[in-house]
């Protein structure tokens, strides 16, 4: 499997709405980080759906190497 592009070595703070679904960019190529803009087309990557359980902040992975996609798990500190 191909390695994702590291968009940034820190999470993106995103304000989310309960019940709404967001599509996190897994490839790192999107110009609309941390969300998918279709840049993965033709690659082995697909976006990850995230349905917010409550209103508030979510910290979405910016390095694209998290083990808890799409949320940050601190992996960026080891890259």
PDB file with one MODEL, atoms N, CA, C and O in Angstrom:
MODEL        1
ATOM      1  N   UNK A   1       0.830  -1.180   0.000  1.00  0.00           N
ATOM      2  CA  UNK A   1       0.000   0.000   0.000  1.00  0.00           C
ATOM      3  C   UNK A   1       0.874   1.242   0.000  1.00  0.00           C
ATOM      4  O   UNK A   1       1.922   1.271   0.645  1.00  0.00           O
ATOM      5  N   UNK A   2       0.449   2.256  -0.715  1.00  0.00           N
ATOM      6  CA  UNK A   2       1.185   3.507  -0.804  1.00  0.00           C
ATOM      7  C   UNK A   2       1.144   4.260   0.526  1.00  0.00           C
ATOM      8  O   UNK A   2       0.212   4.096   1.314  1.00  0.00           O
ATOM      9  N   UNK A   3       2.147   5.073   0.761  1.00  0.00           N
ATOM     10  CA  UNK A   3       2.206   5.906   1.959  1.00  0.00           C
ATOM     11  C   UNK A   3       1.462   7.211   1.686  1.00  0.00           C
ATOM     12  O   UNK A   3       1.610   7.788   0.608  1.00  0.00           O
ATOM     13  N   UNK A   4       0.669   7.681   2.639  1.00  0.00           N
ATOM     14  CA  UNK A   4      -0.018   8.952   2.447  1.00  0.00           C
ATOM     15  C   UNK A   4       0.948  10.131   2.562  1.00  0.00           C
ATOM     16  O   UNK A   4       1.979  10.042   3.229  1.00  0.00           O
ATOM     17  N   UNK A   5       0.603  11.216   1.912  1.00  0.00           N
ATOM     18  CA  UNK A   5       1.356  12.468   2.014  1.00  0.00           C
ATOM     19  C   UNK A   5       1.056  13.081   3.393  1.00  0.00           C
ATOM     20  O   UNK A   5      -0.102  13.114   3.809  1.00  0.00           O
ATOM     21  N   UNK A   6       2.060  13.552   4.086  1.00  0.00           N
ATOM     22  CA  UNK A   6       1.861  14.205   5.381  1.00  0.00           C
ATOM     23  C   UNK A   6       1.430  15.640   5.106  1.00  0.00           C
ATOM     24  O   UNK A   6       2.234  16.462   4.667  1.00  0.00           O
ATOM     25  N   UNK A   7       0.165  15.937   5.364  1.00  0.00           N
ATOM     26  CA  UNK A   7      -0.360  17.279   5.122  1.00  0.00           C
ATOM     27  C   UNK A   7       0.199  18.267   6.141  1.00  0.00           C
ATOM     28  O   UNK A   7       0.560  19.389   5.784  1.00  0.00           O
ATOM     29  N   UNK A   8       0.274  17.857   7.408  1.00  0.00           N
ATOM     30  CA  UNK A   8       0.919  18.643   8.467  1.00  0.00           C
ATOM     31  C   UNK A   8       1.155  17.742   9.665  1.00  0.00           C
ATOM     32  O   UNK A   8       0.447  16.753   9.854  1.00  0.00           O
ATOM     33  N   UNK A   9       2.144  18.079  10.469  1.00  0.00           N
ATOM     34  CA  UNK A   9       2.491  17.253  11.629  1.00  0.00           C
ATOM     35  C   UNK A   9       1.818  17.757  12.899  1.00  0.00           C
ATOM     36  O   UNK A   9       2.467  17.973  13.923  1.00  0.00           O
ATOM     37  N   UNK A  10       0.519  17.937  12.811  1.00  0.00           N
ATOM     38  CA  UNK A  10      -0.324  18.294  13.940  1.00  0.00           C
ATOM     39  C   UNK A  10      -1.767  18.091  13.510  1.00  0.00           C
ATOM     40  O   UNK A  10      -2.059  18.073  12.314  1.00  0.00           O
ATOM     41  N   UNK A  11      -2.675  17.937  14.469  1.00  0.00           N
ATOM     42  CA  UNK A  11      -4.068  17.721  14.095  1.00  0.00           C
ATOM     43  C   UNK A  11      -4.739  19.008  13.603  1.00  0.00           C
ATOM     44  O   UNK A  11      -4.269  20.117  13.858  1.00  0.00           O
ATOM     45  N   UNK A  12      -5.840  18.820  12.898  1.00  0.00           N
ATOM     46  CA  UNK A  12      -6.704  19.925  12.499  1.00  0.00           C
ATOM     47  C   UNK A  12      -7.851  19.994  13.501  1.00  0.00           C
ATOM     48  O   UNK A  12      -8.533  18.994  13.727  1.00  0.00           O
ATOM     49  N   UNK A  13      -8.070  21.142  14.097  1.00  0.00           N
ATOM     50  CA  UNK A  13      -9.219  21.326  14.980  1.00  0.00           C
ATOM     51  C   UNK A  13     -10.408  21.694  14.097  1.00  0.00           C
ATOM     52  O   UNK A  13     -10.372  22.685  13.368  1.00  0.00           O
ATOM     53  N   UNK A  14     -11.458  20.882  14.174  1.00  0.00           N
ATOM     54  CA  UNK A  14     -12.634  21.076  13.338  1.00  0.00           C
ATOM     55  C   UNK A  14     -13.860  21.163  14.233  1.00  0.00           C
ATOM     56  O   UNK A  14     -14.050  20.326  15.116  1.00  0.00           O
ATOM     57  N   UNK A  15     -14.686  22.164  14.011  1.00  0.00           N
ATOM     58  CA  UNK A  15     -15.964  22.256  14.725  1.00  0.00           C
ATOM     59  C   UNK A  15     -16.964  21.391  13.982  1.00  0.00           C
ATOM     60  O   UNK A  15     -17.230  21.611  12.801  1.00  0.00           O
ATOM     61  N   UNK A  16     -17.519  20.406  14.675  1.00  0.00           N
ATOM     62  CA  UNK A  16     -18.447  19.464  14.051  1.00  0.00           C
ATOM     63  C   UNK A  16     -19.837  19.592  14.664  1.00  0.00           C
ATOM     64  O   UNK A  16     -20.005  20.080  15.782  1.00  0.00           O
ATOM     65  N   UNK A  17     -20.831  19.137  13.892  1.00  0.00           N
ATOM     66  CA  UNK A  17     -22.223  19.158  14.332  1.00  0.00           C
ATOM     67  C   UNK A  17     -22.705  17.732  14.544  1.00  0.00           C
ATOM     68  O   UNK A  17     -22.471  16.862  13.705  1.00  0.00           O
ATOM     69  N   UNK A  18     -23.373  17.494  15.653  1.00  0.00           N
ATOM     70  CA  UNK A  18     -23.906  16.166  15.974  1.00  0.00           C
ATOM     71  C   UNK A  18     -24.764  15.638  14.837  1.00  0.00           C
ATOM     72  O   UNK A  18     -25.616  16.352  14.308  1.00  0.00           O
ATOM     73  N   UNK A  19     -24.536  14.381  14.464  1.00  0.00           N
ATOM     74  CA  UNK A  19     -25.314  13.723  13.430  1.00  0.00           C
ATOM     75  C   UNK A  19     -24.828  13.959  12.014  1.00  0.00           C
ATOM     76  O   UNK A  19     -25.260  13.259  11.097  1.00  0.00           O
ATOM     77  N   UNK A  20     -23.950  14.917  11.807  1.00  0.00           N
ATOM     78  CA  UNK A  20     -23.437  15.222  10.467  1.00  0.00           C
ATOM     79  C   UNK A  20     -22.250  14.309  10.148  1.00  0.00           C
ATOM     80  O   UNK A  20     -21.445  13.993  11.024  1.00  0.00           O
ATOM     81  N   UNK A  21     -22.155  13.895   8.893  1.00  0.00           N
ATOM     82  CA  UNK A  21     -21.053  13.039   8.453  1.00  0.00           C
ATOM     83  C   UNK A  21     -20.031  13.874   7.692  1.00  0.00           C
ATOM     84  O   UNK A  21     -20.378  14.682   6.831  1.00  0.00           O
ATOM     85  N   UNK A  22     -18.766  13.658   8.029  1.00  0.00           N
ATOM     86  CA  UNK A  22     -17.640  14.352   7.405  1.00  0.00           C
ATOM     87  C   UNK A  22     -16.752  13.311   6.750  1.00  0.00           C
ATOM     88  O   UNK A  22     -16.664  12.182   7.231  1.00  0.00           O
ATOM     89  N   UNK A  23     -16.093  13.675   5.661  1.00  0.00           N
ATOM     90  CA  UNK A  23     -15.209  12.740   4.952  1.00  0.00           C
ATOM     91  C   UNK A  23     -13.773  13.234   5.037  1.00  0.00           C
ATOM     92  O   UNK A  23     -13.386  14.215   4.402  1.00  0.00           O
ATOM     93  N   UNK A  24     -12.999  12.518   5.845  1.00  0.00           N
ATOM     94  CA  UNK A  24     -11.597  12.853   6.125  1.00  0.00           C
ATOM     95  C   UNK A  24     -10.701  12.366   4.990  1.00  0.00           C
ATOM     96  O   UNK A  24     -10.825  11.232   4.527  1.00  0.00           O
ATOM     97  N   UNK A  25      -9.807  13.231   4.555  1.00  0.00           N
ATOM     98  CA  UNK A  25      -8.830  12.892   3.520  1.00  0.00           C
ATOM     99  C   UNK A  25      -7.787  11.932   4.090  1.00  0.00           C
ATOM    100  O   UNK A  25      -7.102  12.259   5.059  1.00  0.00           O
ATOM    101  N   UNK A  26      -7.669  10.766   3.497  1.00  0.00           N
ATOM    102  CA  UNK A  26      -6.701   9.765   3.942  1.00  0.00           C
ATOM    103  C   UNK A  26      -5.390   9.817   3.149  1.00  0.00           C
ATOM    104  O   UNK A  26      -4.365   9.313   3.608  1.00  0.00           O
ATOM    105  N   UNK A  27      -5.426  10.427   1.960  1.00  0.00           N
ATOM    106  CA  UNK A  27      -4.236  10.433   1.100  1.00  0.00           C
ATOM    107  C   UNK A  27      -3.282  11.576   1.405  1.00  0.00           C
ATOM    108  O   UNK A  27      -2.086  11.484   1.127  1.00  0.00           O
ATOM    109  N   UNK A  28      -3.816  12.668   1.984  1.00  0.00           N
ATOM    110  CA  UNK A  28      -2.993  13.829   2.289  1.00  0.00           C
ATOM    111  C   UNK A  28      -2.849  14.815   1.149  1.00  0.00           C
ATOM    112  O   UNK A  28      -2.162  15.825   1.300  1.00  0.00           O
ATOM    113  N   UNK A  29      -3.478  14.553   0.012  1.00  0.00           N
ATOM    114  CA  UNK A  29      -3.328  15.415  -1.162  1.00  0.00           C
ATOM    115  C   UNK A  29      -4.426  16.474  -1.305  1.00  0.00           C
ATOM    116  O   UNK A  29      -4.288  17.388  -2.117  1.00  0.00           O
ATOM    117  N   UNK A  30      -5.499  16.368  -0.541  1.00  0.00           N
ATOM    118  CA  UNK A  30      -6.625  17.298  -0.661  1.00  0.00           C
ATOM    119  C   UNK A  30      -6.179  18.738  -0.428  1.00  0.00           C
ATOM    120  O   UNK A  30      -5.330  19.006   0.422  1.00  0.00           O
ATOM    121  N   UNK A  31      -6.751  19.646  -1.179  1.00  0.00           N
ATOM    122  CA  UNK A  31      -6.504  21.083  -0.985  1.00  0.00           C
ATOM    123  C   UNK A  31      -7.474  21.642   0.052  1.00  0.00           C
ATOM    124  O   UNK A  31      -7.413  22.826   0.381  1.00  0.00           O
ATOM    125  N   UNK A  32      -8.370  20.798   0.568  1.00  0.00           N
ATOM    126  CA  UNK A  32      -9.385  21.195   1.533  1.00  0.00           C
ATOM    127  C   UNK A  32      -9.190  20.433   2.847  1.00  0.00           C
ATOM    128  O   UNK A  32     -10.160  19.952   3.431  1.00  0.00           O
ATOM    129  N   UNK A  33      -7.948  20.322   3.314  1.00  0.00           N
ATOM    130  CA  UNK A  33      -7.628  19.563   4.523  1.00  0.00           C
ATOM    131  C   UNK A  33      -8.441  20.030   5.711  1.00  0.00           C
ATOM    132  O   UNK A  33      -8.672  21.231   5.845  1.00  0.00           O
ATOM    133  N   UNK A  34      -8.881  19.146   6.570  1.00  0.00           N
ATOM    134  CA  UNK A  34      -8.616  17.716   6.593  1.00  0.00           C
ATOM    135  C   UNK A  34      -9.641  16.903   5.805  1.00  0.00           C
ATOM    136  O   UNK A  34      -9.700  15.679   5.926  1.00  0.00           O
ATOM    137  N   UNK A  35     -10.451  17.595   4.993  1.00  0.00           N
ATOM    138  CA  UNK A  35     -11.530  16.922   4.289  1.00  0.00           C
ATOM    139  C   UNK A  35     -11.137  16.519   2.867  1.00  0.00           C
ATOM    140  O   UNK A  35     -10.257  17.120   2.251  1.00  0.00           O
ATOM    141  N   UNK A  36     -11.800  15.506   2.376  1.00  0.00           N
ATOM    142  CA  UNK A  36     -11.543  14.978   1.040  1.00  0.00           C
ATOM    143  C   UNK A  36     -12.073  15.932  -0.031  1.00  0.00           C
ATOM    144  O   UNK A  36     -13.170  16.476   0.101  1.00  0.00           O
ATOM    145  N   UNK A  37     -11.292  16.129  -1.084  1.00  0.00           N
ATOM    146  CA  UNK A  37     -11.752  16.888  -2.245  1.00  0.00           C
ATOM    147  C   UNK A  37     -11.673  16.056  -3.531  1.00  0.00           C
ATOM    148  O   UNK A  37     -11.812  16.585  -4.634  1.00  0.00           O
ATOM    149  N   UNK A  38     -11.447  14.739  -3.368  1.00  0.00           N
ATOM    150  CA  UNK A  38     -11.377  13.847  -4.525  1.00  0.00           C
ATOM    151  C   UNK A  38      -9.981  13.670  -5.092  1.00  0.00           C
ATOM    152  O   UNK A  38      -9.813  12.977  -6.095  1.00  0.00           O
ATOM    153  N   UNK A  39      -8.972  14.278  -4.476  1.00  0.00           N
ATOM    154  CA  UNK A  39      -7.590  14.177  -4.981  1.00  0.00           C
ATOM    155  C   UNK A  39      -7.059  12.751  -4.991  1.00  0.00           C
ATOM    156  O   UNK A  39      -6.085  12.469  -5.689  1.00  0.00           O
ATOM    157  N   UNK A  40      -7.671  11.848  -4.238  1.00  0.00           N
ATOM    158  CA  UNK A  40      -7.223  10.456  -4.155  1.00  0.00           C
ATOM    159  C   UNK A  40      -7.574   9.647  -5.403  1.00  0.00           C
ATOM    160  O   UNK A  40      -7.065   8.539  -5.574  1.00  0.00           O
ATOM    161  N   UNK A  41      -8.419  10.168  -6.264  1.00  0.00           N
ATOM    162  CA  UNK A  41      -8.884   9.399  -7.425  1.00  0.00           C
ATOM    163  C   UNK A  41      -7.709   8.841  -8.216  1.00  0.00           C
ATOM    164  O   UNK A  41      -6.756   9.557  -8.520  1.00  0.00           O
ATOM    165  N   UNK A  42      -7.788   7.554  -8.545  1.00  0.00           N
ATOM    166  CA  UNK A  42      -6.717   6.880  -9.266  1.00  0.00           C
ATOM    167  C   UNK A  42      -5.659   6.290  -8.343  1.00  0.00           C
ATOM    168  O   UNK A  42      -4.686   5.705  -8.817  1.00  0.00           O
ATOM    169  N   UNK A  43      -5.834   6.435  -7.035  1.00  0.00           N
ATOM    170  CA  UNK A  43      -4.880   5.877  -6.074  1.00  0.00           C
ATOM    171  C   UNK A  43      -5.562   4.783  -5.261  1.00  0.00           C
ATOM    172  O   UNK A  43      -6.732   4.474  -5.490  1.00  0.00           O
ATOM    173  N   UNK A  44      -4.847   4.208  -4.329  1.00  0.00           N
ATOM    174  CA  UNK A  44      -5.404   3.161  -3.464  1.00  0.00           C
ATOM    175  C   UNK A  44      -6.113   3.739  -2.232  1.00  0.00           C
ATOM    176  O   UNK A  44      -6.622   2.981  -1.406  1.00  0.00           O
ATOM    177  N   UNK A  45      -6.151   5.052  -2.101  1.00  0.00           N
ATOM    178  CA  UNK A  45      -6.748   5.698  -0.940  1.00  0.00           C
ATOM    179  C   UNK A  45      -8.238   5.971  -1.139  1.00  0.00           C
ATOM    180  O   UNK A  45      -8.702   6.211  -2.254  1.00  0.00           O
ATOM    181  N   UNK A  46      -8.967   5.927  -0.036  1.00  0.00           N
ATOM    182  CA  UNK A  46     -10.371   6.334  -0.022  1.00  0.00           C
ATOM    183  C   UNK A  46     -10.591   7.171   1.236  1.00  0.00           C
ATOM    184  O   UNK A  46      -9.926   6.951   2.248  1.00  0.00           O
ATOM    185  N   UNK A  47     -11.518   8.128   1.182  1.00  0.00           N
ATOM    186  CA  UNK A  47     -11.778   8.939   2.370  1.00  0.00           C
ATOM    187  C   UNK A  47     -12.428   8.111   3.469  1.00  0.00           C
ATOM    188  O   UNK A  47     -13.042   7.077   3.206  1.00  0.00           O
ATOM    189  N   UNK A  48     -12.287   8.577   4.691  1.00  0.00           N
ATOM    190  CA  UNK A  48     -12.879   7.916   5.850  1.00  0.00           C
ATOM    191  C   UNK A  48     -14.057   8.743   6.344  1.00  0.00           C
ATOM    192  O   UNK A  48     -13.917   9.934   6.623  1.00  0.00           O
ATOM    193  N   UNK A  49     -15.222   8.103   6.449  1.00  0.00           N
ATOM    194  CA  UNK A  49     -16.413   8.786   6.954  1.00  0.00           C
ATOM    195  C   UNK A  49     -16.327   8.917   8.474  1.00  0.00           C
ATOM    196  O   UNK A  49     -15.908   7.990   9.167  1.00  0.00           O
ATOM    197  N   UNK A  50     -16.726  10.075   8.975  1.00  0.00           N
ATOM    198  CA  UNK A  50     -16.759  10.337  10.413  1.00  0.00           C
ATOM    199  C   UNK A  50     -18.098  10.983  10.727  1.00  0.00           C
ATOM    200  O   UNK A  50     -18.395  12.074  10.240  1.00  0.00           O
ATOM    201  N   UNK A  51     -18.907  10.313  11.538  1.00  0.00           N
ATOM    202  CA  UNK A  51     -20.197  10.868  11.947  1.00  0.00           C
ATOM    203  C   UNK A  51     -20.051  11.412  13.367  1.00  0.00           C
ATOM    204  O   UNK A  51     -19.785  10.667  14.311  1.00  0.00           O
ATOM    205  N   UNK A  52     -20.230  12.718  13.494  1.00  0.00           N
ATOM    206  CA  UNK A  52     -20.080  13.375  14.794  1.00  0.00           C
ATOM    207  C   UNK A  52     -21.178  12.929  15.747  1.00  0.00           C
ATOM    208  O   UNK A  52     -22.358  12.914  15.396  1.00  0.00           O
ATOM    209  N   UNK A  53     -20.775  12.571  16.944  1.00  0.00           N
ATOM    210  CA  UNK A  53     -21.729  12.144  17.964  1.00  0.00           C
ATOM    211  C   UNK A  53     -22.289  13.324  18.748  1.00  0.00           C
ATOM    212  O   UNK A  53     -23.389  13.250  19.296  1.00  0.00           O
ATOM    213  N   UNK A  54     -21.511  14.429  18.799  1.00  0.00           N
ATOM    214  CA  UNK A  54     -21.965  15.606  19.531  1.00  0.00           C
ATOM    215  C   UNK A  54     -21.367  16.853  18.887  1.00  0.00           C
ATOM    216  O   UNK A  54     -20.378  16.775  18.158  1.00  0.00           O
ATOM    217  N   UNK A  55     -21.973  17.989  19.161  1.00  0.00           N
ATOM    218  CA  UNK A  55     -21.450  19.266  18.694  1.00  0.00           C
ATOM    219  C   UNK A  55     -20.156  19.578  19.436  1.00  0.00           C
ATOM    220  O   UNK A  55     -20.006  19.242  20.611  1.00  0.00           O
ATOM    221  N   UNK A  56     -19.226  20.222  18.741  1.00  0.00           N
ATOM    222  CA  UNK A  56     -17.996  20.635  19.402  1.00  0.00           C
ATOM    223  C   UNK A  56     -16.784  20.415  18.533  1.00  0.00           C
ATOM    224  O   UNK A  56     -16.896  20.240  17.320  1.00  0.00           O
ATOM    225  N   UNK A  57     -15.629  20.425  19.159  1.00  0.00           N
ATOM    226  CA  UNK A  57     -14.364  20.285  18.447  1.00  0.00           C
ATOM    227  C   UNK A  57     -13.978  18.821  18.285  1.00  0.00           C
ATOM    228  O   UNK A  57     -14.142  18.008  19.195  1.00  0.00           O
ATOM    229  N   UNK A  58     -13.461  18.510  17.103  1.00  0.00           N
ATOM    230  CA  UNK A  58     -12.849  17.207  16.830  1.00  0.00           C
ATOM    231  C   UNK A  58     -11.446  17.499  16.326  1.00  0.00           C
ATOM    232  O   UNK A  58     -11.238  18.462  15.588  1.00  0.00           O
ATOM    233  N   UNK A  59     -10.493  16.683  16.714  1.00  0.00           N
ATOM    234  CA  UNK A  59      -9.109  16.880  16.290  1.00  0.00           C
ATOM    235  C   UNK A  59      -8.760  15.798  15.274  1.00  0.00           C
ATOM    236  O   UNK A  59      -8.429  14.667  15.630  1.00  0.00           O
ATOM    237  N   UNK A  60      -8.844  16.175  13.998  1.00  0.00           N
ATOM    238  CA  UNK A  60      -8.618  15.221  12.907  1.00  0.00           C
ATOM    239  C   UNK A  60      -7.141  15.180  12.539  1.00  0.00           C
ATOM    240  O   UNK A  60      -6.462  16.206  12.487  1.00  0.00           O
ATOM    241  N   UNK A  61      -6.672  13.984  12.289  1.00  0.00           N
ATOM    242  CA  UNK A  61      -5.268  13.734  11.985  1.00  0.00           C
ATOM    243  C   UNK A  61      -4.808  14.525  10.765  1.00  0.00           C
ATOM    244  O   UNK A  61      -5.474  14.543   9.730  1.00  0.00           O
ATOM    245  N   UNK A  62      -3.662  15.176  10.907  1.00  0.00           N
ATOM    246  CA  UNK A  62      -3.062  15.908   9.801  1.00  0.00           C
ATOM    247  C   UNK A  62      -1.922  15.162   9.146  1.00  0.00           C
ATOM    248  O   UNK A  62      -1.584  15.432   7.993  1.00  0.00           O
ATOM    249  N   UNK A  63      -1.315  14.211   9.875  1.00  0.00           N
ATOM    250  CA  UNK A  63      -0.166  13.483   9.330  1.00  0.00           C
ATOM    251  C   UNK A  63      -0.577  12.276   8.493  1.00  0.00           C
ATOM    252  O   UNK A  63       0.225  11.728   7.737  1.00  0.00           O
ATOM    253  N   UNK A  64      -1.842  11.869   8.637  1.00  0.00           N
ATOM    254  CA  UNK A  64      -2.433  10.757   7.875  1.00  0.00           C
ATOM    255  C   UNK A  64      -1.873   9.392   8.264  1.00  0.00           C
ATOM    256  O   UNK A  64      -2.024   8.427   7.514  1.00  0.00           O
ATOM    257  N   UNK A  65      -1.234   9.299   9.416  1.00  0.00           N
ATOM    258  CA  UNK A  65      -0.667   8.032   9.880  1.00  0.00           C
ATOM    259  C   UNK A  65      -1.301   7.533  11.184  1.00  0.00           C
ATOM    260  O   UNK A  65      -0.812   6.567  11.770  1.00  0.00           O
ATOM    261  N   UNK A  66      -2.367   8.169  11.641  1.00  0.00           N
ATOM    262  CA  UNK A  66      -3.020   7.787  12.879  1.00  0.00           C
ATOM    263  C   UNK A  66      -3.518   6.343  12.852  1.00  0.00           C
ATOM    264  O   UNK A  66      -3.849   5.805  11.795  1.00  0.00           O
ATOM    265  N   UNK A  67      -3.562   5.741  14.006  1.00  0.00           N
ATOM    266  CA  UNK A  67      -4.144   4.406  14.132  1.00  0.00           C
ATOM    267  C   UNK A  67      -5.605   4.488  14.535  1.00  0.00           C
ATOM    268  O   UNK A  67      -6.253   3.463  14.748  1.00  0.00           O
ATOM    269  N   UNK A  68      -6.131   5.714  14.641  1.00  0.00           N
ATOM    270  CA  UNK A  68      -7.501   5.950  15.081  1.00  0.00           C
ATOM    271  C   UNK A  68      -8.234   6.861  14.083  1.00  0.00           C
ATOM    272  O   UNK A  68      -8.936   7.790  14.483  1.00  0.00           O
ATOM    273  N   UNK A  69      -8.066   6.590  12.803  1.00  0.00           N
ATOM    274  CA  UNK A  69      -8.610   7.451  11.747  1.00  0.00           C
ATOM    275  C   UNK A  69     -10.107   7.663  11.917  1.00  0.00           C
ATOM    276  O   UNK A  69     -10.843   6.716  12.195  1.00  0.00           O
ATOM    277  N   UNK A  70     -10.554   8.886  11.752  1.00  0.00           N
ATOM    278  CA  UNK A  70      -9.814  10.061  11.288  1.00  0.00           C
ATOM    279  C   UNK A  70      -9.248  10.932  12.411  1.00  0.00           C
ATOM    280  O   UNK A  70      -8.688  11.995  12.143  1.00  0.00           O
ATOM    281  N   UNK A  71      -9.385  10.500  13.640  1.00  0.00           N
ATOM    282  CA  UNK A  71      -8.950  11.328  14.763  1.00  0.00           C
ATOM    283  C   UNK A  71      -7.469  11.156  15.068  1.00  0.00           C
ATOM    284  O   UNK A  71      -6.900  10.081  14.877  1.00  0.00           O
ATOM    285  N   UNK A  72      -6.864  12.220  15.539  1.00  0.00           N
ATOM    286  CA  UNK A  72      -5.445  12.219  15.893  1.00  0.00           C
ATOM    287  C   UNK A  72      -5.194  11.319  17.098  1.00  0.00           C
ATOM    288  O   UNK A  72      -5.952  11.345  18.068  1.00  0.00           O
ATOM    289  N   UNK A  73      -4.132  10.527  17.032  1.00  0.00           N
ATOM    290  CA  UNK A  73      -3.731   9.697  18.174  1.00  0.00           C
ATOM    291  C   UNK A  73      -2.307  10.021  18.638  1.00  0.00           C
ATOM    292  O   UNK A  73      -1.733   9.295  19.450  1.00  0.00           O
ATOM    293  N   UNK A  74      -1.743  11.115  18.118  1.00  0.00           N
ATOM    294  CA  UNK A  74      -0.401  11.547  18.516  1.00  0.00           C
ATOM    295  C   UNK A  74       0.726  10.952  17.696  1.00  0.00           C
ATOM    296  O   UNK A  74       1.894  11.208  17.991  1.00  0.00           O
ATOM    297  N   UNK A  75       0.420  10.171  16.683  1.00  0.00           N
ATOM    298  CA  UNK A  75       1.446   9.543  15.850  1.00  0.00           C
ATOM    299  C   UNK A  75       2.385  10.577  15.244  1.00  0.00           C
ATOM    300  O   UNK A  75       3.567  10.291  15.057  1.00  0.00           O
ATOM    301  N   UNK A  76       1.888  11.776  14.932  1.00  0.00           N
ATOM    302  CA  UNK A  76       2.707  12.808  14.304  1.00  0.00           C
ATOM    303  C   UNK A  76       3.955  13.150  15.117  1.00  0.00           C
ATOM    304  O   UNK A  76       4.947  13.613  14.554  1.00  0.00           O
ATOM    305  N   UNK A  77       3.920  12.932  16.413  1.00  0.00           N
ATOM    306  CA  UNK A  77       5.069  13.234  17.275  1.00  0.00           C
ATOM    307  C   UNK A  77       6.234  12.272  17.033  1.00  0.00           C
ATOM    308  O   UNK A  77       7.367  12.554  17.425  1.00  0.00           O
ATOM    309  N   UNK A  78       5.954  11.139  16.389  1.00  0.00           N
ATOM    310  CA  UNK A  78       7.002  10.139  16.130  1.00  0.00           C
ATOM    311  C   UNK A  78       7.476  10.138  14.675  1.00  0.00           C
ATOM    312  O   UNK A  78       8.312   9.315  14.301  1.00  0.00           O
ATOM    313  N   UNK A  79       6.958  11.040  13.859  1.00  0.00           N
ATOM    314  CA  UNK A  79       7.358  11.082  12.433  1.00  0.00           C
ATOM    315  C   UNK A  79       8.525  12.001  12.210  1.00  0.00           C
ATOM    316  O   UNK A  79       8.984  12.152  11.078  1.00  0.00           O
TER     317      UNK A  79
ENDMDL
END
